[in-house]
Amino acid sequence: MNPTLKLGNMKEEHDAWQDRIQFLKKEIETFKTHLGSVVVGDFKPKNAMASVEHFQNQFILQREQLDIIRHDLKQHENLIEDVEKGVVAEPEPGLDNVHKVQREKLEQFEKIFHDLRKEFNIFLDKVDY
């Protein structure tokens, strides 16, 4: 594959990843709003507050993880641009391998977040949200 085309494809994928991260951040904010509604609601099943605290902590942790991933992606994007401009040489493992690692990080996060989303929706159903 043409190196310029390969770098362009990587940058396009980065843009898609950044959009996905923004979407997930907004989803976390929506979850936090729903969680706040549970706290101020009239009916709270047994152990609901423990679950509220659990989800509150999870949302904070997931937001922090997204910030780390976003930062790592930006660093990788900067590396791609520097390689493209000829400012730096391609890293030893190769941009393809580095790019693959970044993709895997986001995919792994999305799997974990999917499970959290499912768990949170089950909780909301239990508290009759």
Order of alpha helices (4+ residues) and beta strands (2+ residues): alpha-alpha-alpha
